[in-house]
Amino acid sequence: MNMRTKLVPVVPVPAEGEGLDGYLERLGCANDLDRPGLSRLCQTGPPLSLGTIPLFLPDLLADHISTLTNLKKTAITAMTLEGYGDWLPYRMTKTGADASSLQSLRRQGWFPPKGSAYCPRCLAVDGIWRLSWRLPFVTMCLDHQQYLNWQCGDCQKMPRSVRSTVFKGHMDNPVICGNPNGTKTPCTGDLSSAECFPAPMSQLCFAGRIMTALAGGRVTVCGQEVMPRQYLSSLKALAIVLLQLASAQPTASLSQTLIPAELVTRLVDRHWATAPPRDTALRSRVFACADALLSKATVHAAAENLRDWVSLVPKVGEARLKWLFDRSPADPLIMGLLQRADQDRWRVSRLLSSTALGQELSPRAVPQQLPEHLYDRHLAHLLTTRSTTGRVFGSLSIMRIVMNNATWAMAAKELGLPPEVGPRTARTVQQRLIADTRQLHSAIVSTAGELDRSRDWRVEEDRVRELNDSRDTWVQAWLHERVPGSRPSSSPYAVTYRWIHEAHGLLMTTPAWSVPPGPDQAAKYRAFEKRIAEQLLARSLRRLC
């Protein structure tokens, strides 16, 4: 009978949780097979990529090993990632006849590395290489309450990093590293005698929750029981977010609770969505922090605790949520938590709803957009939006105070603006806010205190509307004085100029046109406004000369 199809004489019993690569090594040693012999034994038909055996097993190869060992196929696949079923946050879809390409799986992020972490004390007891040690989610041994070691003390590499063969470690002794080191003699480091690092009791809880999920048990997340895959997916996504934030602001005290100062230079600017830190102690700190947030009783409580982390988003041109979403997996729970954390961080709405001004202010004393001198004095340095957006936001905020707990839409309607302008403006400012919310609230209250209470801006708006109805009596002289050479067709721009600069109205609400001006009309008006500014500057310079 051909060696490739006959039963091997000695078939060890697979240990609980054993990885297939370690089992095949024990099978080869029990039958006096060397490294090439075991590789030839595992080959069947077309050449197969044996380097993927610990993680991913083609059906053809699973059937072949089952025939060789007389073990059930389910027992063979249970020693690969398929043994976890649908519990892992990976889409385990086989690609290709021999499943040689794992790129589609690795692109999902945080896929098990080529090597394996290990527990020295477990190896010293039975020499069994656990499949779970390869998973990025497993960072410690609960039996011995210590961190898994992630590199050999001699060669400083992750053990079992060999890619192309079934044998990943030493041929005769599973506790010897066996990594290639550039010479004919592989690394002879004794992994069972490596230094052990005890894990703090505070981190054993999250490790237990991870092992519960890997065993198929439900886990409580934000007060609700969820499936294992959902928990591990959310844990991974939140860990990536925390690493991105800590790397973006490494000197912040919150970041240094996650990444120690001595590791900062090596860990900043890493693509955390692709691969986690190899250091199991560092990975444990990240998971402990992420799991503590997911263990809160409610989503609101988790978002409240996440708010301090969200504040570490660097001050960049893009919106904060966009910065976070671009750097984290699209996990629904984590995306929702980030949105809530960003909203909870931005409490201007809540502060405005509970604010009372020292002196009574009429809604008619609030213009559609704040006067420029007030905006520049109080709000300009706190916002990163355009001046027009910031001035409208200031008026909407003051109107919300004046109207006593009004919504953004109600405030916009009271100012004579379309209701949707209110929440849209508030959302734009919220996403680009760089100041502390209480500082912004204080600036809004100070601005309200400097508004002229005796001035009625609705009367000013009506006055410009009357001027619009009587253009023929004043426009030509007005244009000749400010913009010599202007055509009569510029009369709508003259009305709009007075609407914006005298009544402090918005361009979209100008009475100069029967409908709001389109992009072309708005651009022509801005050019008209620029010409007036240039004329005023030229006159001022002539006076100085």
KOLTORRO-827818 format. One record per residue (C-alpha): x, y, z. Coordinates in steps of 0.05 Angstrom, whole numbers, padded with zeros to 5 digits, always signed. Layout:
N
XYZ;...
END
This chain:
545
+00000+00000+00000;+00024+00070-00016;+00054+00107+00043;+00009+00166+00029;-00055+00128+00039;-00040+00074+00091;-00054+00085+00165;+00006+00107+00205;+00025+00056+00258;+00021+00101+00320;-00035+00153+00326;-00031+00197+00388;-00097+00221+00419;-00107+00296+00405;-00103+00336+00469;-00159+00385+00486;-00147+00452+00452;-00086+00426+00415;-00066+00459+00349;-00060+00415+00287;+00013+00434+00274;+00033+00410+00344;-00008+00347+00336;+00024+00329+00269;+00092+00339+00300;+00075+00290+00355;+00048+00243+00302;+00113+00247+00263;+00157+00237+00324;+00115+00177+00346;+00127+00145+00279;+00201+00164+00271;+00187+00211+00212;+00235+00268+00198;+00214+00336+00173;+00213+00318+00098;+00179+00252+00112;+00122+00284+00149;+00114+00336+00094;+00111+00280+00041;+00061+00243+00084;+00014+00302+00086;+00018+00315+00011;-00037+00287-00032;-00051+00300-00105;-00029+00370-00125;+00021+00407-00081;-00011+00438-00019;+00012+00497+00022;+00028+00462+00087;+00048+00527+00121;-00026+00544+00132;-00042+00480+00169;-00045+00511+00240;-00100+00559+00218;-00134+00537+00155;-00144+00467+00126;-00168+00451+00056;-00222+00397+00053;-00177+00353+00011;-00122+00354+00062;-00170+00345+00120;-00197+00282+00087;-00127+00257+00075;-00104+00266+00147;-00168+00234+00171;-00153+00173+00127;-00081+00169+00152;-00099+00173+00226;-00168+00142+00225;-00192+00203+00263;-00258+00236+00246;-00253+00296+00200;-00287+00339+00253;-00232+00321+00302;-00180+00343+00251;-00214+00410+00234;-00226+00423+00308;-00151+00432+00314;-00154+00492+00266;-00191+00557+00268;-00252+00522+00239;-00259+00489+00306;-00284+00555+00335;-00342+00555+00285;-00376+00622+00279;-00349+00649+00345;-00288+00684+00317;-00296+00752+00284;-00268+00725+00218;-00305+00703+00156;-00274+00635+00147;-00290+00626+00073;-00242+00579+00037;-00212+00608-00025;-00180+00565-00079;-00176+00490-00087;-00120+00485-00036;-00135+00547+00006;-00063+00569-00004;-00080+00643-00003;-00100+00672+00063;-00098+00744+00040;-00174+00752+00042;-00173+00730+00114;-00113+00772+00135;-00145+00834+00105;-00199+00828+00157;-00149+00851+00209;-00119+00819+00271;-00113+00752+00239;-00069+00703+00278;+00005+00715+00263;+00052+00663+00232;+00081+00646+00300;+00051+00629+00367;+00054+00656+00438;+00064+00604+00493;+00059+00590+00567;+00126+00563+00593;+00094+00526+00651;+00042+00492+00607;+00097+00469+00559;+00137+00443+00618;+00077+00401+00640;+00055+00367+00575;+00091+00399+00515;+00024+00411+00481;+00019+00473+00436;-00051+00503+00445;-00088+00530+00385;-00115+00588+00427;-00044+00614+00439;-00043+00635+00366;-00104+00680+00373;-00092+00755+00383;-00148+00754+00435;-00112+00706+00482;-00057+00742+00521;-00050+00701+00585;-00056+00632+00614;-00113+00629+00664;-00088+00563+00693;-00023+00595+00715;-00048+00667+00718;+00010+00694+00677;+00022+00729+00611;+00038+00686+00551;+00109+00696+00527;+00112+00721+00456;+00184+00711+00437;+00241+00662+00448;+00292+00685+00498;+00349+00661+00454;+00331+00681+00382;+00284+00738+00403;+00233+00714+00351;+00162+00690+00359;+00165+00614+00364;+00138+00570+00309;+00147+00624+00255;+00167+00574+00200;+00121+00584+00140;+00132+00528+00091;+00132+00463+00129;+00087+00423+00176;+00141+00422+00229;+00140+00490+00263;+00185+00476+00322;+00239+00426+00342;+00230+00357+00312;+00240+00315+00375;+00225+00362+00433;+00163+00408+00432;+00192+00454+00486;+00253+00473+00442;+00244+00534+00399;+00270+00506+00333;+00266+00572+00295;+00314+00578+00237;+00371+00626+00255;+00412+00629+00191;+00454+00568+00207;+00445+00493+00197;+00428+00486+00271;+00359+00515+00290;+00350+00555+00354;+00357+00510+00415;+00325+00557+00465;+00285+00520+00520;+00217+00553+00521;+00194+00514+00582;+00247+00547+00625;+00233+00618+00600;+00219+00673+00650;+00145+00678+00670;+00109+00744+00681;+00049+00742+00729;-00014+00777+00705;-00049+00825+00753;-00115+00802+00783;-00150+00862+00751;-00138+00833+00682;-00160+00762+00695;-00234+00782+00689;-00230+00803+00616;-00188+00741+00600;-00243+00698+00629;-00295+00733+00587;-00253+00722+00524;-00246+00647+00540;-00321+00643+00551;-00333+00673+00483;-00282+00626+00450;-00319+00568+00482;-00384+00591+00450;-00415+00623+00511;-00454+00689+00510;-00422+00750+00541;-00455+00811+00571;-00439+00876+00533;-00469+00942+00558;-00522+00905+00598;-00544+00857+00543;-00522+00786+00527;-00490+00780+00458;-00463+00724+00415;-00388+00708+00421;-00372+00735+00352;-00405+00802+00367;-00367+00809+00433;-00300+00793+00402;-00313+00837+00342;-00332+00896+00387;-00273+00883+00433;-00225+00883+00374;-00255+00946+00343;-00253+00984+00409;-00181+00961+00423;-00161+00988+00354;-00194+01055+00370;-00158+01060+00437;-00091+01044+00405;-00103+01095+00350;-00120+01149+00401;-00061+01132+00447;-00014+01133+00387;-00042+01199+00363;-00030+01233+00431;+00026+01191+00463;+00045+01243+00515;-00025+01248+00545;-00032+01216+00614;-00090+01173+00590;-00048+01146+00533;+00010+01128+00579;-00037+01084+00620;-00042+01042+00556;+00026+01050+00523;+00084+01060+00572;+00132+01117+00556;+00189+01069+00540;+00147+01037+00484;+00120+01101+00453;+00175+01110+00401;+00165+01039+00375;+00089+01039+00373;+00067+01106+00345;+00043+01110+00273;+00028+01036+00269;-00028+01007+00227;-00066+00981+00286;-00127+00960+00245;-00083+00909+00210;-00044+00877+00267;-00044+00884+00343;+00018+00894+00387;+00058+00830+00393;+00074+00844+00466;+00022+00805+00504;+00027+00849+00566;+00013+00911+00524;-00044+00876+00488;-00073+00856+00555;-00074+00928+00579;-00111+00948+00516;-00161+00891+00522;-00172+00905+00596;-00189+00978+00581;-00235+00960+00523;-00270+00905+00562;-00280+00952+00621;-00318+00999+00575;-00359+00943+00545;-00375+00916+00614;-00413+00978+00634;-00486+00969+00652;-00513+01013+00596;-00491+01041+00529;-00496+01111+00559;-00448+01092+00615;-00398+01062+00566;-00402+01125+00522;-00392+01169+00583;-00328+01133+00600;-00305+01134+00528;-00313+01209+00525;-00244+01222+00555;-00213+01178+00502;-00250+01214+00446;-00220+01280+00471;-00152+01254+00448;-00171+01260+00374;-00117+01306+00346;-00137+01376+00322;-00141+01362+00248;-00181+01392+00191;-00228+01333+00186;-00286+01320+00234;-00271+01282+00297;-00319+01225+00283;-00292+01219+00212;-00222+01213+00240;-00245+01157+00286;-00286+01120+00235;-00230+01122+00184;-00184+01088+00234;-00230+01035+00264;-00268+00974+00237;-00340+00984+00219;-00369+00952+00281;-00441+00978+00294;-00436+00977+00370;-00369+01014+00372;-00391+01065+00319;-00453+01079+00361;-00411+01086+00424;-00364+01135+00390;-00423+01177+00365;-00453+01178+00435;-00386+01194+00467;-00375+01252+00418;-00446+01278+00432;-00437+01271+00507;-00371+01307+00502;-00406+01364+00466;-00456+01388+00518;-00470+01458+00492;-00542+01440+00476;-00554+01416+00547;-00520+01477+00577;-00559+01525+00533;-00625+01492+00553;-00611+01506+00627;-00584+01577+00620;-00619+01640+00642;-00592+01709+00623;-00582+01761+00677;-00623+01812+00637;-00684+01797+00595;-00671+01795+00520;-00724+01796+00467;-00721+01747+00409;-00726+01808+00363;-00660+01834+00391;-00623+01774+00361;-00602+01781+00287;-00598+01723+00239;-00522+01726+00246;-00482+01759+00300;-00447+01826+00286;-00376+01813+00264;-00343+01852+00321;-00380+01810+00374;-00364+01745+00338;-00290+01762+00331;-00285+01783+00404;-00319+01722+00436;-00326+01663+00389;-00278+01665+00330;-00219+01635+00368;-00262+01577+00394;-00289+01552+00328;-00257+01526+00264;-00317+01536+00218;-00326+01593+00169;-00343+01660+00198;-00414+01660+00170;-00428+01591+00200;-00400+01612+00267;-00440+01677+00268;-00505+01639+00252;-00488+01588+00306;-00479+01644+00357;-00547+01674+00340;-00581+01605+00343;-00549+01591+00410;-00572+01658+00439;-00641+01647+00411;-00645+01579+00445;-00630+01613+00512;-00680+01669+00499;-00736+01621+00479;-00724+01577+00540;-00707+01506+00521;-00721+01513+00447;-00693+01464+00396;-00644+01484+00341;-00700+01481+00290;-00746+01525+00332;-00690+01576+00341;-00678+01578+00266;-00751+01588+00251;-00756+01645+00300;-00698+01679+00265;-00733+01673+00198;-00689+01616+00173;-00710+01548+00146;-00717+01501+00206;-00666+01451+00178;-00612+01505+00181;-00612+01501+00257;-00591+01428+00269;-00547+01429+00207;-00507+01488+00232;-00502+01459+00302;-00478+01393+00275;-00424+01427+00232;-00398+01466+00292;-00402+01404+00336;-00358+01362+00290;-00305+01416+00286;-00306+01441+00357;-00236+01451+00387;-00254+01487+00451;-00280+01462+00518;-00356+01462+00517;-00362+01503+00580;-00315+01555+00552;-00358+01559+00489;-00421+01565+00531;-00390+01620+00572;-00371+01658+00508;-00442+01652+00481;-00471+01680+00546;-00420+01738+00544;-00440+01753+00472;-00514+01754+00491;-00497+01804+00546;-00468+01853+00495;-00526+01852+00446;-00564+01918+00442;-00630+01902+00477;-00663+01965+00449;-00651+01945+00377;-00704+01907+00338;-00672+01867+00282;-00739+01848+00253;-00752+01922+00241;-00684+01928+00208;-00701+01869+00162;-00768+01901+00145;-00733+01966+00128;-00688+01930+00077;-00749+01896+00048;-00780+01965+00037;-00716+01988+00004;-00720+01928-00042;-00790+01950-00063;-00765+02020-00079;-00699+02005-00114;-00710+02057-00168;-00706+02114-00117;-00638+02099-00086;-00599+02042-00120;-00566+02082-00176;-00539+02136-00129;-00518+02083-00078;-00479+02044-00130;-00447+02106-00160;-00421+02126-00091;-00393+02057-00071;-00378+02021-00136;-00370+02071-00193;-00385+02041-00261;-00435+01988-00236;-00491+01969-00282;-00565+01976-00263;-00568+01899-00263;-00527+01901-00199;-00587+01927-00160;-00602+01858-00128;-00530+01857-00102;-00539+01926-00072;-00601+01903-00035;-00567+01840-00012;-00506+01880+00013;-00551+01922+00056;-00589+01861+00080;-00525+01827+00103;-00487+01887+00130;-00542+01930+00158;-00596+01880+00179;-00545+01823+00192;-00587+01775+00151;-00562+01714+00114;-00550+01711+00039;-00601+01655+00032;-00657+01699+00061;-00644+01763+00021;-00707+01796-00007;-00670+01816-00071;-00694+01753-00106;-00760+01717-00102;-00724+01652-00087;-00658+01640-00050;-00599+01656-00095;-00566+01597-00129;-00491+01583-00133;-00479+01630-00192;-00516+01688-00161;-00481+01676-00094;-00413+01677-00129;-00429+01742-00166;-00452+01774-00102;-00387+01755-00067;-00348+01787-00124;-00392+01849-00117;-00379+01851-00042;-00304+01844-00054;-00305+01904-00100;-00338+01947-00047;-00286+01925+00004;-00230+01944-00044;-00262+02012-00056;-00268+02025+00018;-00195+02005+00029;-00172+02050-00028;-00210+02109+00002;-00180+02097+00070;-00109+02095+00041;-00122+02160+00004;-00143+02194+00068;-00080+02170+00103;-00037+02198+00047;
END
